Amino acid sequence: MRTVIFDLDGTLADTSVDLLAAANHCFREMGLGDLLRHPEDAKIALRGGKRMLTEGLTRVGQFSEAVVEEFYPVLLAAYREGIDSHTVMYPGAMEAVEALKVAGYGVGICTNKPEALAELLMQRLGVRDAFASLVGADTLPVRKPDPAPLFEAARRAGGAPEMCVLIGDSYTDRTTSANAGVPSVLVTFGPAGEDMAALNPEALLHDYADLPGIVAQLIGTNPA
């Protein structure tokens, strides 16, 4: 079976507001106040918790790797508390997922968000059951851009790893697909959308309505 594997943050859902809120919770605990802002820092939010902590502390000249490590669990706990306060699925995302399933593709998720948090978020958003697999940052000993999590997501979705396509929004996703030897489609409507063309993916996605057609062109269709 051919499969379509999605990144989560910045691809299926805009999680940036809730991620930034978790980072600012940490900065307030440090006595520094809110150091990151939306929408200006949305791109940083989607690169992960440690990146947000590093960026904020660097801006005020107080970066310390030890402090980042100390507050990373605090950030995760704060994020868990408000994980779906402002997060929304991108327009047309779930309609595209259902169209792909009707067309016979397996669908799954491969994210660098910790698996438990990814599971919780998808459940809270009411869309977890639409995906046959979910592989997070800590599901395997390695994470993206290593291709193993992508291959595992394809297998768990019932597919052959070499016959998948990765839908993402970052250099990490582009590199993952290249390492896996499979095509990538990068979305242009996320916070880093203007940067995607320079990564030379096999396709750019401007509107989720176009995804089924793009997937068919890149990896073909499954036998009826």
C-alpha positions in Angstrom: 0.0 0.0 0.0 1.1 3.6 -0.7 0.9 5.9 2.3 0.8 9.6 3.0 2.7 10.5 6.2 2.1 14.0 7.7 4.2 16.1 10.0 2.1 17.6 12.8 3.2 21.1 14.0 3.0 23.6 11.2 1.7 21.0 8.7 -1.6 19.6 10.0 -2.1 22.1 12.8 -1.0 25.6 13.8 0.3 24.9 17.3 2.5 28.0 17.5 0.4 30.1 20.0 0.2 27.3 22.6 3.9 26.4 22.2 4.9 30.1 22.7 2.7 30.3 25.7 4.5 27.3 27.3 7.9 28.9 26.7 6.8 32.2 28.1 5.6 30.4 31.2 9.2 29.2 31.7 10.6 32.7 31.2 8.1 34.1 33.7 9.3 31.5 36.2 12.8 32.7 35.6 11.7 36.3 36.3 12.3 37.4 32.8 8.7 38.0 31.6 7.4 37.1 28.2 10.3 36.9 25.8 8.6 35.5 22.7 5.7 37.0 20.7 3.1 35.7 18.3 3.1 35.9 15.3 6.6 37.2 15.0 8.1 34.1 16.7 5.8 31.4 15.3 8.6 29.9 13.1 10.7 29.5 16.3 7.8 27.8 18.1 7.5 25.1 15.5 11.2 24.2 15.8 10.7 22.8 19.3 10.8 23.6 23.0 14.5 23.7 23.5 14.8 26.0 20.5 12.3 28.4 22.0 14.1 28.4 25.3 17.4 29.0 23.6 16.1 31.9 21.5 14.4 33.7 24.4 17.4 33.4 26.7 19.8 34.5 24.0 17.8 37.6 23.3 18.4 38.8 26.9 22.0 37.6 27.1 21.2 34.8 29.6 21.6 31.7 27.5 22.8 28.6 29.4 22.5 25.1 28.1 22.0 24.0 31.7 19.1 26.3 32.2 17.5 25.1 28.9 17.8 21.5 30.1 16.4 22.4 33.5 13.4 24.2 32.2 12.6 21.9 29.3 10.5 19.6 31.5 8.7 22.7 32.9 7.9 23.7 29.4 6.5 20.3 28.5 4.3 20.3 31.6 3.0 23.8 30.8 2.4 22.9 27.2 0.5 19.8 28.2 -1.8 21.9 30.4 -2.7 24.2 27.5 -2.1 22.0 24.6 -5.3 22.8 22.7 -6.2 26.3 24.0 -5.5 28.0 20.7 -4.4 25.2 18.4 -6.4 24.7 15.2 -6.2 22.3 12.2 -5.3 24.1 9.0 -8.2 24.7 6.6 -9.0 21.7 4.5 -6.5 19.4 6.2 -9.0 16.8 7.4 -11.0 16.9 4.2 -7.8 16.1 2.4 -7.0 13.2 4.8 -10.5 11.7 4.2 -10.1 12.1 0.4 -6.8 10.3 0.5 -8.3 7.5 2.5 -11.2 7.2 0.1 -8.7 7.0 -2.7 -7.0 4.0 -1.0 -4.0 5.6 0.7 -2.9 4.8 4.2 -2.4 7.9 6.3 -0.2 8.5 9.3 1.7 11.0 11.3 5.5 11.3 11.9 6.3 14.2 14.3 9.2 15.3 16.4 6.7 16.2 19.2 6.9 13.7 22.0 4.5 10.8 21.3 2.4 11.2 24.4 1.8 14.9 23.7 1.1 14.3 20.0 -1.4 11.6 20.9 -3.1 13.9 23.5 -3.3 16.8 21.0 -4.8 14.8 18.3 -7.4 13.3 20.7 -8.3 16.7 22.0 -8.8 18.0 18.5 -11.0 15.0 17.8 -9.0 13.7 14.8 -6.8 10.9 16.1 -8.9 8.1 14.7 -8.5 9.5 11.2 -4.8 8.4 11.2 -3.6 4.8 11.1 -0.3 5.6 12.8 1.4 8.1 14.9 5.2 8.1 15.5 6.7 10.7 17.8 10.1 12.0 18.7 10.6 9.3 21.4 8.7 6.4 19.8 12.0 5.0 18.4 15.6 5.6 19.6 16.0 8.1 16.7 13.9 11.0 15.4 13.6 12.9 12.1 15.7 13.6 10.0 16.6 10.0 10.5 14.3 8.1 8.1 13.5 5.3 10.5 10.5 7.1 12.1 9.0 7.9 8.7 9.4 4.3 7.6 7.8 3.1 10.9 4.9 5.5 10.4 4.4 4.1 6.9 4.6 0.5 8.2 2.1 1.1 11.0 -0.3 2.6 8.5 -0.2 -0.6 6.5 2.2 0.6 3.8 5.5 -0.2 2.2 8.1 2.3 3.5 9.6 2.9 0.1 6.1 3.9 -1.3 5.3 6.8 1.0 5.3 10.5 0.7 6.0 13.0 3.5 4.0 16.1 4.0 5.9 18.7 6.0 6.9 22.3 6.7 10.6 22.4 7.4 14.2 21.7 6.5 13.9 18.7 8.9 11.1 17.2 6.9 12.8 17.8 3.6 16.0 16.2 4.8 14.0 13.2 6.3 12.4 12.5 2.9 15.8 12.8 1.1 17.4 10.5 3.6 14.5 8.0 3.0 14.6 8.3 -0.7 11.0 9.3 -1.0 9.3 12.5 -2.1 8.3 15.4 0.1 5.5 17.9 -0.2 6.1 21.1 1.8 3.3 23.4 2.8 3.4 27.1 2.1 0.7 28.3 4.5 2.5 27.6 7.8 4.7 30.2 9.6 7.8 29.2 7.6 5.9 29.0 4.3 8.0 31.6 2.4 11.1 29.5 3.1 9.8 26.3 1.6 10.5 26.8 -2.1 14.3 27.2 -1.5 14.3 23.7 -0.1 13.4 22.2 -3.5 10.9 19.7 -2.5 9.2 17.5 -5.1 6.1 19.7 -4.6 4.8 22.7 -2.8 1.3 22.7 -1.3 -0.6 26.0 -1.2 -4.1 24.5 -0.5 -5.0 21.2 1.0 -7.6 20.7 -1.7 -4.7 20.1 -4.1 -3.0 17.4 -2.1 -4.8 14.2 -3.4 -3.8 15.1 -7.0 -0.2 15.9 -6.0 0.1 12.6 -4.1 -1.2 10.7 -7.1 1.4 12.4 -9.4 4.3 11.7 -7.0 3.7 8.1 -5.9 0.8 6.8 -8.0 -2.4 5.2 -6.8 -3.1 2.0 -5.0 -4.7 -0.8 -7.0 -8.5 -0.9 -6.6 
